[in-house]
Amino acid sequence: MLTLKQTRRVHSALIGLIAWAIALLLFFPIFWMVLTSFKTEIDAFASPPQFIFHPTLDNYLHIQERSGYLRFAWNSITIALGSTVLGLLFAIPAAYSMAFHPTHRTKGTLLWMLSTKMLPPVGVLVPIYLLAKQFGLLDSRIALIVIYTLINLPIMVWMIYTYFKDIPRDILEAARMDGASTLQEIVRVLLPISKGGIASTVLLSLILCWNEAFWSLNLTSSQAAPLTALIASYSSPEGLFWAKLSAVSTLACAPIVIFGWISQKQLVRGLSFGAVK
């Protein structure tokens, strides 16, 4: 018979093994993608798959010399940052109004905003494409910034609203008694207090913008194309270039993976803020 202490140790060990197994299972596709990026096209198509091979950097050199990786990366950075900043300019005032000046329609508005995320993008592709064409915004970063902002705005409003709801109203009342305006309440009181929640909202928005592919493939061709469009360009009528596709996918995923790894504590803390009292 195992003692209670031994039972707990066995239980903890089993949970640890299960967690490691799940982590390795989720990590394996990334590992295989990186491994394939150092193979030749012949090795990438080999059957059975080869774990031992002569590594090469030709795929990465090809991407930089012929595809212009840096240009696509700059487009991704510009679009992600622009969309996130624009989203904050709308999300913060909206969340402030709903959190501290609610009406009987506030909950319904929040649910309606969240319901827009259930709409399939292809359902509004034609009207948005025609609008972009009408205003001369096809293959432009401005069009993607606006669209990404609209896509992520419901989530940003919901997250910031949740953080603002946990802030005591007494703090704002004290600021009003000192003569603070609405803008001063937001900038000097709310934002410093909820900087952790704002930071997690920013991080999530950047990740979502970086990974968005549907609109970039349908509204851009060359000038404003981000990294998601570069990845898709390696799928051609002649077939898939697995080694080069793995290399460009590695280069596209690496910045956001590193960024997410560095900021994971802030992201998790922000996402769970208010969930546990």
Protein Blocks (a to p, Z undefined) as FASTA:
>chain_A
ZZfklmmmmmmmmmmmmmmmmmmmmmmmmmmmmmmmmpcfklmmpccddfbdcddfklmm
mmmmmnommlmmmmmmmmmmmmmmmmmmmmmmmmmmmmmmccfklmmmmmmmmmmmmpcf
klmmmmmmmmmmmnopghifklmmmmmmmmmmmmmmmmmmmmmmmpcfklmmmmmmnopa
fklmmmmmmmmmmmmmmmmmmmmmmmmmmmpmklmmmmgfklmocfklmmmmmpcfkbpc
fklmmmmmmmmmmmmmmmmmmmmmmmmmmmmgokaZZ
